[in-house]
C-alpha cells in the first residue's frame, strides 16, 4: 500500500527536491506552501484517512511550523499522525519547542537523504501500527456493542397485574455487567424472582452472567423452590469453574412468591439484604447461605414471610449500597431510609437524583416487587 506524505514548505525548490526524492521511493506526496493551507487541507472530513505523515517546515511566513503542529494536534483524528519537523536551525531550544508542540521527530537542513528516509520509515511504521491498533479497537468496540445489546435483550420486561407489579432499574458501570435479574410466572398464582451479582467486572463476569441467565427459565420452571434452585445453580457453577485459577461465584436472592397462600419463600446466598416495606414497618431478608459457587456442597436454608397488602420488596446489588457509603452497614441504613421515604418512586430517585451526583464504579441493579 502506497503511503501519502503531506509536504508543508514555503520554498518551491525545497518542495520540488522532497517530492522527487519521495517519489523515487514510491511515496505519494501532496504539497502546500503554508501552515494555513495545511490546516485547511486537513480540515476536510476525509483527510484523516488520506495522509500518513506530514513533513513540516519550521520557518514559514504566517503560521510557523511549530504553531501549525500545535493546531494539528488539537484537531480530531490527528492526535497520532506522524509529524516530522524540518528546520535550517539546529539550536536545542528550537528543537525542544518542536518536540513540545508534539512533533513526532525533528530533522535539519540541508537534508541528509539517508537520515530523512530512515526517519520517514520509522514514523510510517509507527503510523501502520497505530492504524492496526485502531482497526482492532473498532472491531472490539463492535463486538462489545453487540454483546451489550444481547445482554440487555435478556432483561425481563416488567410484570403488572392485579396480584403483583415487578420492575427493575439496570445501570451497568461499563458496556457489560456482572449484575442480572429475572422473574418468571411459574403458575397462575406463583412467581419466581431472582437477582444476582457475579464476582468481578467486565467481559468475564458478563459471560458468566449470561450463562446463568440462559439456564434460569428451565430451572425455575421445573424446580421452583428456592433451596433447590440455589443448589442446582451452585452445582452448575462448581462444575464449570472447579479449577483454582478459574474459581468464580456470585451472590443472589431468589424469592418464590405464592399469591394464593400469601407467602414468600426465599434464599439469600450471601447477597445484600432485601428491604421489605409494609404498613407494619421495614424489615430485611438477610443472608441464609453462602454465595453460589464458593463451595461444592453448601447448606442452603430458606425462610418464609407472610404477604401483607401493599407490601413492597426492594432487591438490589451492592453497587446501590456504595452510592451511599463504602461502609456496607452504613450504606444499607441510608438505602433503607430512602426506600421508606420514596416507596415506589425510589427507583426514579436513584436514577434521577442519586446516581447523577456520583461516579459509578460498580454495576447497579434494583428490582422492585409490589404485592397487592
Secondary structure by P-SEA (a helix, b strand, c coil): cbbbbbbbcccaaaaaaaaaaaaaabbbbbbbccaaaaaaaaccccccccccccccccccccccaaaaaaaaaacccccccbbbbbcccccaaaaaaaaaacccccccccccaaaaaaaaaaaaaaaaaaaaaaaaaaaaaaaaaaaaaaaaaacccccccccbbbbbbbbbcccccccccccccccccbbbbbbbccccccaaaaaaaaaaaaaaaaaaaccccaaaaaaaaaaaaaaacccccbbbbbbbbbbbbbccccbbbbbbccccbbbbbcccbbbbbcccccccccccccbbbbbbbbbccbbbbbbbcaaaaaaccccaaaaaaaaaaaaaacccaaaaaaaccccccccccbbbbbbbbbcc
